Amino acid sequence: MLFADINLDDLELDETGSNWTAVGNETDRFKGTFDGNGFSISNLKINRPDESYQGFFGATDSSTIKNVSIENAEVKGNNDTGGLVGSNYTNSIIENCSATGTVTGNSYTGGLV
């Protein structure tokens, strides 16, 4: 659960120009509960145009993500790319969430999921 807004702009960029590595991927999906408690995560930067499952969460499965906004995101991935979640597998719930910014990918790409 978040207890304050998070500004990722303060994180150092890696060699790809990213300040974040997605939580979860195709084989190791996030399966927990994440409650943003009405707070926001801003300035998410992911620049991995050759990699799939990109977003704050790369892949989720049987999870709940709620009450969070992603603001001013710059996310570039290959397939399964989103501002909040790259790929949302079975029985996952996303509620009361939003995203602003740009998301670029080849297929299965969305602003939020």
C-alpha positions as CSV (number, residue, x, y, z in Angstrom):
1,M,0.0,0.0,0.0
2,L,1.3,3.4,-0.9
3,F,1.3,6.1,1.8
4,A,2.6,9.0,-0.4
5,D,3.0,10.0,-4.0
6,I,6.2,8.6,-5.6
7,N,8.3,10.6,-8.1
8,L,10.5,8.2,-10.1
9,D,12.3,11.2,-11.8
10,D,14.8,11.1,-8.9
11,L,16.0,7.6,-9.9
12,E,19.1,7.3,-12.0
13,L,18.6,6.2,-15.6
14,D,20.2,2.9,-16.6
15,E,22.0,2.2,-19.9
16,T,18.7,1.9,-21.8
17,G,17.4,5.3,-20.5
18,S,15.0,3.6,-18.1
19,N,14.5,4.4,-14.4
20,W,12.3,1.3,-13.7
21,T,12.4,-2.4,-14.2
22,A,8.9,-3.9,-14.4
23,V,7.6,-5.9,-11.5
24,G,6.8,-9.4,-12.9
25,N,7.3,-10.9,-16.3
26,E,5.8,-13.7,-18.5
27,T,7.2,-16.5,-16.3
28,D,7.3,-14.8,-12.9
29,R,4.0,-12.8,-12.7
30,F,3.0,-10.4,-9.9
31,K,0.4,-12.3,-7.9
32,G,-0.2,-10.0,-5.0
33,T,-2.3,-7.0,-4.0
34,F,-1.2,-3.5,-4.7
35,D,-3.3,-0.6,-3.2
36,G,-2.2,2.8,-4.3
37,N,-4.4,4.3,-1.6
38,G,-5.3,7.2,-4.0
39,F,-1.7,8.3,-4.5
40,S,0.2,8.6,-7.8
41,I,3.5,7.3,-9.3
42,S,5.0,9.9,-11.6
43,N,7.7,10.1,-14.2
44,L,7.9,6.4,-15.0
45,K,10.5,5.9,-17.7
46,I,11.0,2.6,-19.5
47,N,12.9,2.5,-22.8
48,R,13.1,-1.2,-23.8
49,P,11.6,-1.3,-27.3
50,D,13.0,-4.9,-27.9
51,E,11.5,-6.4,-24.7
52,S,8.0,-7.4,-24.0
53,Y,6.0,-7.2,-20.7
54,Q,6.8,-3.6,-20.0
55,G,5.0,-1.3,-17.6
56,F,5.1,-0.5,-13.9
57,F,4.0,-4.1,-13.6
58,G,5.2,-6.3,-16.5
59,A,2.8,-9.1,-16.0
60,T,0.1,-9.9,-13.4
61,D,-1.8,-13.0,-12.6
62,S,-4.5,-13.5,-9.9
63,S,-3.7,-10.1,-8.5
64,T,-5.5,-6.9,-7.5
65,I,-4.2,-3.5,-8.4
66,K,-6.3,-0.6,-7.3
67,N,-6.5,3.1,-6.4
68,V,-3.3,4.3,-8.1
69,S,-2.5,6.7,-11.0
70,I,0.5,6.6,-13.2
71,E,1.3,10.2,-14.3
72,N,3.6,11.5,-17.0
73,A,4.8,8.0,-18.1
74,E,7.2,7.3,-21.0
75,V,7.0,3.6,-21.7
76,K,8.5,1.9,-24.8
77,G,8.3,-1.8,-25.1
78,N,7.8,-4.5,-27.8
79,N,4.6,-6.6,-27.1
80,D,2.4,-6.5,-24.0
81,T,3.2,-2.9,-23.0
82,G,1.2,-0.6,-20.8
83,G,1.6,2.3,-18.4
84,L,0.5,0.4,-15.4
85,V,0.5,-3.2,-16.5
86,G,2.0,-4.8,-19.6
87,S,0.0,-8.0,-19.5
88,N,-2.9,-8.8,-17.2
89,Y,-3.5,-12.6,-17.0
90,T,-6.3,-14.6,-15.5
91,N,-8.4,-13.5,-12.6
92,S,-6.6,-10.2,-12.1
93,I,-8.5,-7.1,-11.1
94,I,-7.6,-3.6,-11.9
95,E,-9.9,-0.9,-10.4
96,N,-9.9,2.8,-9.9
97,C,-6.6,3.3,-11.8
98,S,-5.5,5.7,-14.5
99,A,-2.5,6.6,-16.5
100,T,-1.2,9.6,-18.5
101,G,1.8,10.0,-20.7
102,T,3.0,8.0,-23.7
103,V,3.1,4.2,-24.2
104,T,4.6,2.7,-27.4
105,G,4.7,-0.9,-28.4
106,N,4.2,-3.3,-31.3
107,S,1.1,-5.3,-30.3
108,Y,-1.0,-5.7,-27.2
109,T,-0.2,-2.1,-26.2
110,G,-2.4,0.2,-24.1
111,G,-2.2,3.4,-22.1
112,L,-3.2,1.6,-18.8
113,V,-3.0,-2.1,-19.6
